[in-house]
């Protein structure tokens, strides 16, 4: 039997219901992607440790009251919020959990690369375990878990806590596209640093008190070490919004840092190492130091 068509009222009600369901579904997804959503899924107990009192929440301004020395680093990666929670157990060291919500997954990856020492673990993305400290990134979150005093039981609890947190983040993060521009031969992947603030660059390689490369939130920067046979080098890539700023920054680099560069952009440094710079479109490539002229030239070839 043929069904009667829906009336206007029935049709309007059906459309409204679909819209409500869609909005609720999207709200749930959106909430799950936030620090507050992740907080709701955090365990209150882990291997005999229990969450202590209330969580503390910090923003980009109040973070200095919690992490005075490193607060500027997190701000340089567009930190949105930080959740801090302590897990305690009688007679055992305290476990401190810090979850940083960054502006993007690229920023979460970047703040993770600020310190990549340690043993690799399959937790979240690129997890590293050092004595008393586990860190990893996933989606827009950077997670740091450390224990105030080392013990085998505490380390296991730290690892188990990390796994539970990572499983509560459904989305994988994306690495910066600029990483694909790094030459593959001789690249030491553990040395890669991603940034877009001159303060962070100076931490890893001091260049100048002035922002001579015009690094800003609109620029993507990658710093990496290389080793080919017995020779080492350090390469810096800066991707600008346009070619004009790249040219301006290359000129500034030569004027302030490499005034003795020849027509090819190469210069022999006082310590016997070589430095060089070149641009390709809006990408500035700088060999900050290389053990030989040949290595410096080889690293710059893709950017000529």
C-alpha positions, 0 to 999 in steps of 0.5 A, a space after each residue: 500500500 502506498 504511503 501518504 506523503 508527509 505533511 508540512 508539519 511532519 516534514 518540518 518536525 523531521 528536519 528539526 529532529 535531524 538538525 538537533 541530532 546532528 548538532 548534539 553529535 557535533 557538540 559531543 565530538 567537539 567536546 571530546 577534542 578539548 582538554 575538558 573532554 579529555 579531563 573527563 576521561 582521565 583515570 582517578 586511580 592508577 596502580 595504587 595511586 589516586 588523584 589528589 584533590 582538585 586539578 589545576 588549570 592554567 592558561 597562557 598568562 597564568 602558566 608562569 605561576 606554575 612553570 616559571 622558567 619554561 612558560 615562555 616555551 609553551 606560549 611560543 607554541 600557542 598554548 591554550 590551556 594546561 591541566 595539572 594533576 597529582 597522583 599520590 600513594 602512601 609511602 610512594 613518590 608523587 606522580 605529576 601529570 601535565 596535559 597541554 592543549 596547544 593551538 594545533 597538532 603541529 604546535 603539539 608536535 613542536 613543543 614535544 620536539 623541544 626535548 626528544 631524549 630518551 627511549 622510544 615507546 609506543 604511546 600516543 605519538 613519538 613517546 619518550 621515556 627518561 628516568 622519571 619522565 614520560 612525554 608524548 604528543 597526540 592530536 593537539 595535546 602534549 602530555 608530560 608525566 613525571 615522578 618525583 622519585 624513581 622506583 620500578 612501581 612508579 615507572 610502571 604506573 607512569 607508563 600505564 597512565 600514559 597509555 590510558 591518556 593516549 587511548 582517550 585521545 581518538 584523533 592522531 595529530 599531523 606533523 608539519 608539512 615542512 618536515 618533508 622538505 628536509 633532505 633525507 640522507 644523513 638526517 638524524 630524526 631525533 634532532 628535529 626541532 619544529 618552531 616559529 619563535 626566535 626564542 626557541 631557535 636561540 635555545 637550540 642554536 643561538 643566532 642573535 639577540 635580534 630577530 634577524 630571520 623575521 620568525 613569527 607565528 606566520 613562519 614555520 621553522 625546522 632545525 635538524 642535524 645531519 651526519 654523512 660518514 664522519 662529517 656533521 652539519 646543522 640545517 635550518 629551514 624557514 618557510 615564509 608567507 611569501 617570497 618577498 619576506 624570504 628575500 628580506 630575511 636572507 639579506 638580513 642573515 648575510 648582513 648580520 650573521 654571514 657578512 663574508 659569504 661569497 657569491 654562492 652564499 658560502 662562508 668559512 667560519 672562524 672555527 673552521 666550519 662552513 656556513 651557507 644560505 639560499 632561497 627557493 620560492 618562499 623557503 629559506 635554507 641555511 646551513 648553520 655549520 658544516 664540517 666541510 664545504 662539500 657537505 654544506 653545498 650538498 645540503 643546499 642543492 635542493 634549495 637552489 
